[in-house]
Amino acid sequence: MSIADGSLPAMDETEKKVVNEFCHLLEKSKQLFNGLRDLPQYGHKQWQSYFGRTFDVYTKLWKFQQQHRQILDTKYGLKRWQIGEVASKIGQLYYHYYLRTSETNYLNESFSFYSAIRMRVYYSKANKEERYGPDLMVKKLRYYARFIVVCLLLKKMKLVRDLVRELSKQIDDYTSTYEPEDKSEWRQVLDEIKAFIEADNIISVVDMDSSSIVLSHRLTPMNNTPLDPKGTPVYLSLQEILIVGNSSEQVKFSELTLDMFRMLQTLEREPQEDLSNQIYDASPAPGKPPFVRPHAYDNGDRNNRRDNPHKYLLYKPTFSQLNTFLASGFKELPPNGAMLLYISADGCLGNAKHNDDAAYDLGGVVTNSRKDGDIMNRNKRSGTLKEMHCLHPGDVYPYCRKPMFLIIDSDNSSAFQNFPNLFGQPVVCLLSQEQVPTTMQDHQKGNLFTLFLHSPLMAFCYVCNLNDIPITKWEKCQGQIDKFMAEASKLFLRSRSLDHSYLQFIGDDFLRLLMFRFVFCYIVLILHRGFKGPSYFPMSHPPLPTEEILEHPNLYKVVLDLATVLNSRMQFAEPGEGDIHAT
């Protein structure tokens, strides 16, 4: 019984007004929501007012259905799943606002609405709605998939596992009831989620009763290495980030590869609400229902109010897409702002005969494996076939007119080793090792270099082949990591031969963390007996001073002490033993 099927009960004027207003708000909200997909994905200002209008309408709709629930139930025939649909759209709005702004607190708001849907079982009768049948079941499945993404990003892993079990059961119900054409696609979604969770579970940190503890690796006051107050003045702050993923063998879920997922968190501060519980998630907090329109960008005061740098997530972008987003980030960069371009992708080798031009002859990284048929045919005829979506160092040169921090995790990262400084602006490239020992070649679990940048201790345990660590030992080891970072900070600021680019980036919390973790990665790999030559070690450009930083005995000692705590000392060579510095 509803307006839609024309079987309305008798209503007085007040009730008619309520029903008509609800229908108007519902239709308006759908129109605005559907219009979101037409907004440009890049830039900051083009989409703000539209998002604001959409939030306003959904705020009114949500409050209206709460205030007039009895009339809407009896006179309009409002179903619980319809309320769930509105809540689900609001959850999506907040999630997309998080993607647009990079502010993690909007993830908490998205979680609140998704959680409320589950707690209040809004979709409980969805599979019994004969009239809407499979369409409504698909909405329910999509809700689960979206909720799982939000929970993964908030590291609510106990809830993730519950949701995966529920989604599996819902897919079974859907496929057995309707025998739909898309059943294999939903099976694939479920398989992707399970593989993603399994691949991300590299080290198990266990508490006293052997249950696993969930770790968060976002930036907090606890893992941020402060600068010496007498040190360098702050020059630059990280404002724009592009995170690009195209590693063919790596697990992915919802257009996020594992490397993208890890780097995404590395470049965010812990959501404010979680600061009282910064590292461990004992149990998912129940969602709360309030809904307030975001004001982060009000009055255009973007740079002063933002907690996190703005970032774009690009999964398998074409060259054209990547170039467009680079140009947008470049345009939006404020004075004293820096851009970070992170790429985790398969290598594209260059021209073996001619390697005079570092800009293009050394190849680069493939950001998308798609081929353009016409161009391929023309190139085959002319004998000049090159990978169309290979990003060469020379493609990035124009954007170095402003401060650029580049991270390349690839088996052809060395193509970016001779990056010139053409415009006098600070440029730093952190480049992964190109090889790993055969025992660590499980590409599904993500790249080792990114793991070091994401969680140095987890990466250290991984190269030492450790799977389970008691929380007491983990915390002791974390103390060693903190000691390493503090020592690295002193060495960077004292160095007389450190390139000035590093000093201009060191004032930013995120960039400082990445530089120190790079040094940790380098020293661990150069000392570890399993990594046996230059191609096994990460590189930086401009090169970091060897004696003053990369081979400093104080840093060596901390790494070897860490290995001792973890009973892995035999896997590491003594400084000076053999030719461990074969760089």
Secondary structure, DSSP 4 states (H G I P E B T S, - for coil): --TTTT-PPP--HHHHHHHHHHHHHHHHHHHHHHHGGGS-SS-SSTTHHHHHHHHHHHHHHHHHHHHTHHHIIIII---HHHHHHHHHHHHHHHHHHHHHH--THHHHHHHHHHHHHHHTTTTTTGGG-TTTHHHHHHHHHHHHHHHHHHHHHTT-HHHHHHHHHHHHHHHHHHHHHH--TTHHHHHHHHHHHHHHHHHH---EEE-TTS-EE-B--SB-TTT--PPPTTSPPP--EEEEEEEEEE-TTS-EETTEEHHHHHHHHHTSBPPGGGGGG-SB--SPPPP--------TTGGG-HHHH-SS-EEEEEES--HHHHHHHHHHHHHHPPTTEEEEEEEEE-EEE--SS----TTTTTEEEES-----HHHHHHHHHHT----TTEE-HHHHGGGGGS-EEEEEESTTGGGGTT----SSS-EEEEE--S---GGG--GGG--HHHHHHH-HHHHHHHHTT--EEEHHHHHHHHHHHHHHHHHHHHHHHH-SSS-HHHHHHTTSHHHHHHHHHHHHHHHHHHHBTT--SGGGS-EEESPPPIIIIIT-HHHHHHHHHHHHHTT-GGGBPPTTSSSTT--
